[in-house]
Amino acid sequence: MVPMNRLAGNLARAAFVTVLALTLWGCRADSDKLYAMKVETPPSVEMWRSAYPLRLEASGGATSLPSESMVDSDSVHKVTASCHHGTGAPTVKVELRAFYTAEKLYLRVKWGDPTPDEGPNWTFADGKYRASGQVRDGLGILWGGPQGEGARGFNCMRSCHMDDWRMAGDRGFADYMMRTPDQARLDFWIWRAGRGDGIKAGGVEDGYLGPEGKEGDTPGEFEKPNSTLAAQEGCELFGEGDQPLVAPEGGPGMTAPGYLIVDDSAGRNEVDAVASHTDGQWVLTLSRDLTPLDLGDVVFTAGVEYQFGLALLDGVALDHNAVNMPVTLVVVDPDRITTE
């Protein structure tokens, strides 16, 4: 149990986010930045409620690519701002909040999505396991690093480059891919709904974006389909003739994930996620140690500003939206707070 004096201190610091945002915008604090205040314990429900949100909109609409297999070779699969957005889809409202402790950064993202898509999860019914829908929602955060280290003016479009082009009659077509210029390596957090418990429960892959595109912090696949037919070519996965590779003994209401995380390496799994979907909204809380295990990942330091690109995927290949400007995170140094 948290002592009352400590809880009161945490709530006071959380409430100070509102004070900071409302009273200092005109002088020392900018209204278009996300402020992470330091607290003594992991943020509670009350603390999240008291934190002042940064409200944004993600736009871009439905992707023009018709299947997830095509998306896999293009920029949407890289879970960051696509260069081929469709048109006509409404914008998505996003709220961001953040805290940090002496050990970890906590980042909460809330966004509207009327239909949660968690992939082909298995449910036991009528004597066998049956899979649900195929598509999965997702989120991507591409870190640009701290201010002063090449991140100023960072946005996802900076990393979007033409991969190939072709002509069809009198029309030209271009394929784009996310990759970094000048051999840069950007820390990349990729969350997919419905990722399950193979070796490790979770849902976030900690990778990076480099000159050759998206890579994991360790080589090899991060996940695989939980399907007995996955190793056979030409078979329909998650259909009537399929069953899960890993599942509890069958019984009414028993479930199994559609995808298994198969890489248990610490550096690739160091971002934790807690997600829920209620009242037409996803609420995703990400957390990671301030000092990462992988030397190439971003280090969070009090008093430093960081920029990141944010993308939201509704069904991955179906609808992809991105915040079109970089989000600035301020890790507030409590020793430097002043109201003068």
Secondary structure, DSSP 8 states (H G I E B T S, - for coil): ---HHHHHHHHHHHHHHHHHHHHHTTTT--TTEEEEEE-SSS--HHHHHHS--EEEEEB--SBS--SHHHHTTSTTTTTS--SSB-S----EEEEEEEEE-SSEEEEEEEEE-SS--B-S-EEEETTEEEE--S-B-EEEEEEEEETTTT-TT--GGGGEEEEEEEEETTEEEEEEEE--STT--EEEEEEETTEE-SSS---EEEEEEETTEEEESSSS-SEEE--TTTTSTT--TTSTT---SS-----TT-EE-SEEE----TTTS--EEEEEEETTEEEEEEEEESS-SSTTS----TT-EEEEEEEEEETTTTEEEE-SS-EEEEE--GGG----
